[in-house]
Amino acid sequence: MGCLFGGLLAEGGLNVTLLARRQSHVDAIRDHGLVMLGEGGGRTIVVNATTDVASILPADVVLFQCKAQHTPTVAAAVLPLFEGAAARGTVAISFQNGLGNEQAIAAILGNEVVLGGLTAQGATLEAPGVVRSYAKLPTLIGEMGGGVSKRAGNLAALFTLHGLPVEASDDIMHHKWRKLLMNVALSASSGITDLSIGEVLAIPELAATARRAMDEAAAVAAASGVILPTAERFGLFDTIVGSGAADNRTSMCRDILARRPSELDAIYGSVIRLGEVHGVPTPTLQTLAAMVRGIESRYA
């Protein structure tokens, strides 16, 4: 996702640097450019890439698109980009799955620099320096406390102008819950079965399980003060199902196939824990999470 967003913005003319851990990935981008496949047609995008934070000082905007379990480590690593941030106005935007990433970033970088974000877009890294995009779908940013600030509006306009359509939200937590409902519906089902989103939903029993998971998460959201009416609850879900993203496997599926830790805790654990706090039962979510935990135990 970092390659997708960074590549689109670089293609649109912004000065972008991709920060990655794997030297092979960085070397491929430096040597051959970032190869973008899928949505928008195949092309090669010239973009900076590095493993060294110090080489990209200063920064105006830092997009967090790492796995949720790595958020504190990455926030600590990019801290030099935010030194003196109050004077420069550097901001951090989390485009990550689950709940709690913004809070983890704020604990290290400070509340005042953090914006929330979400996207329904999907991408896969097919090889070092090669990314595939699946569909143009909504992307939102907003202040964690609500309301549309000048900086959120300006950033949304800037990104849109340079190839990444973004809207500023006046209630980003509401939208993050909507996205989370989609995550809990499909992440584990795709991961457990090794099926694409469209293939999961073509099986009536799995489709019914996905909707039960969404209903349970919506009940937890309501208990937490975020009301998601049924029509709105399934709106983003139905949009993705009817797009090219239906051909994509979830990131949890790709994590399981690669035998690496998934975002199980950020996606399912966060909702299950809130359900326990508010006395809302989540049997479907607990079952899906337990099955993924069992699979991950084989290679933990």
N, C-alpha and C positions, 0 to 999 in steps of 0.2 A: 504493500500500500504506500510505503514511502517512495518507492520508485514510481508508482503510478502518479501520485500527487506532485512529487518533485519534478517528474518528467513533463507532465502537462504544463506546469507553471514555467519551467525552463523553456519549453517549446513556445510558450506564449510571450517570452521575452524577459522574464524576471531573472535576477541573479540568484541562482539556486545552488546549494551544495548538499549532496547526499552524504549522510554520516552513517557508516556501516561498520560492523565488527569484522567481517570476513575480507581479508586482503584480496582473495581471488575475485570477489565481486567488484571491489573497487578497481582492481587492475583491468578487468574486462570492460568496465565503463570508460576508464581512461584511454584504453587502447582502441576500442571499437565504437564508443558511444553507447547510450542506453537504447536497446532494441525494444520497441513497443509493438506488440501484436494485438489482434482482436479488434475491439471497438475503435473506430476511427481509421482503421487500415494499418498495415505494417509500415513502419518507418524507423529511422534511427535519429535519436535526439542527442545533441551535444549538451552535456551537463557535467558540472564538477562533482567529484566524489573523493572521499577521504576517510581514513580511520582515525584521524588526529583532530580533536576538537580545536586545539590551539591554532590550526591552520585556517580556520574559518572565522576568526575574529575580525570585525564585530558582526553581530547578527541583529536583525530587526524582528524577525518572526521565527520561532522554533516549533516545528510540528512534531509531536510525539506520535509515532506509529509503530512502536515496538510492542511486544507481547506484554500483557498487564503485569505478569510476574517480574518483569525486568524494569518496570517503571522507576522504582527508587534508585536503582543502579545507574540508569541512564540519566535521571535528573541530576544526580551527584556528578556525573561525568560532564554534563553541559553547564554546570554552575558557572564556569568562567565566562560563558556567553551572557550571563545576567548580572555580572558585577557592574554596578553603576546603572542598573536597568531603569531606575526611577528617572534618571536624567535622559536616557536614550529612548525610553518607552518600549523596550524589548518585551515581547509577549510570548507566552507558551500556549499552544493549542493542542489539546488531547483529542486525537481522532482514533480512539481505542475502544475495544469491546468491554462491556460490563460496567460495574459501578466501582468508584473509589480511586480511579486513576488521577483525576484532578486534585483530589485531596492529597494523594501521595506526592504529586509534583509540587503542590503548594507547601507541603511540610518542609521541602528543601529549598525551593526557589522563592517562596512567599506568595500569599493569597492574591496580592494585587497584580501579579503578572499573568495569572492563569485565566484562560477562556476555555469553556467547554465546547466540544464539537462532536459531530457524528456524521457518518456517511453510510448510505446504502450501497455504495459502489463496492465492487469486489475485484481482486486481482490475484494472480499467482505468479511466482517467480519460477520460470521454467528452466533457467540455467543462469550462471553468473552473468549479470548484465542483460538478461532477457526477461521481460515482464509481459504478461497477457492481461488485458482489460476486457471486461465482460459486457458492461452496459453503462450508459449515462443515467445515473440515478441521483436522488437528492443528497445534498451535503449542506449541513447547517453549522453555524457557530453562534455562541452567545455568552453573556456574562452569567456566572454561576449563581449570582443573586437575583437574576431576572432583569427584564428591561433591555431595550436596545441601546447600547452605548454608542458614542461617536466612533470609538475605535473598532467596535465590532462591525458597525455599518461600513466604515472605511475599508476594513480588511475584506469583508464580503464583496464589496464593489471591486477592489483591487484584484482579488482572485478570479472573479468572474470575467473581468476585462482581459485577464491573461490566461484564459483557457480552462479554468476550473470553476464551473458555476457553483456559487455558494450563496446562501441566504442567511441574513442575520435573524436570529430567533429572539423573541422577548421572553421565552420560557424554555430554556435549553434542557432543563431537567425533565420536562414533560416529553420532549422529543427523544431524549436519551432513554427514557422508559419505553417509548414506542419501539425504538431500535432493539432494546434489550428483549422485548417480547419476541421479536423475530429471531434473535440469537438463541433464546431458550427453546423456541419451537423447532429449530433446524440443526443446531450445532451438534448435539449428541446423536440425533437420529442419523445424520449423514456420517458422523464419525464411527458409530457402531456398525453401520451397514456397508460403508464404503460406497455410498450412492450419492449422486448429485442432488441438488435441491429439488429439481424437477422430478427425478426418479423417486425420491422419498415421497413426494406429494402425489405421485401416480398410484401409490399403494394405499388403499382406503384406510387400513388399520394404522399405518404410519401417519397419514394425514390427520386422522382423528386424534392421535397421540400429540401431534404438533399443536393442534388447537386446544387440547386440554392443558398443555404446558403454558400456552399463552394466557388462558383463562386464569390459571393459578397465579401466574406472575402479575396479571392485571389486578387480581384481588390484593396481592401484597402491595402493589403500587398505590391502590386506593387507600389501604390502611396507612400508607406513608404520606398521604396527602396529594397524590397525583391521580386524578380521575381520567380513565381512558374508556370512553363509550365504545360499545361493540363495533360500530361502523368504523370509527377511527382506529380501533385496536387492530383491525385486520386490513386497513387501508394500505400501509406500507408493505405488509405481507403479500397482499394480492398484486401489488405493483411489481415486486421482485419476481414473483412466480410467473408473471406474464411477460418477463423481459429475458434478455440473453443471459442474465445472472442465474437463471434456472439451470443452466448447463454447468455451473460452478459447484465444486465441492466446498463445504465450509472449511474455515481455517482449522477447526478442531479435527476434522477429518484428515487434513493434510498433516497436522501435528502427529496424529496417531500413526499414519502411514510412515512418517519419518522417525517414529519411535522417540519423540521428544515430548516434554511436558506441554500440556495444553493450557488454555485459559479457563479451565474447569472452575476454579475457585471464584474468579472475577465474574463469570457469566452465571453459573448455577449457584455456587456457594453464597454469593452476596444476596441473592433473592431468598434462598432457603433460610439464611440467618435472620433476615428481616422478617420473614414469615413467622419464625419462632418468637421473635420479639413482640410481634403484633398478634400472635395467636391465630395466624392464618395457615391452614394446612396446605402442604405442597407435595402430595404423594407422587405425582407424576414427575416433578422436578427431582425429587429425591431418588426415584428409581433410575431415571436417566443418568444422574450424576454418579450413582453407585455403579452402574454398568461401565461408564467411562473409567471410573477409578479402578475397577477390576482389570480392564484392558491395560491401563497404564502401569499397573502393578507388575505386569509381565516383563517390562523393560525399565522399571524405575531404577 
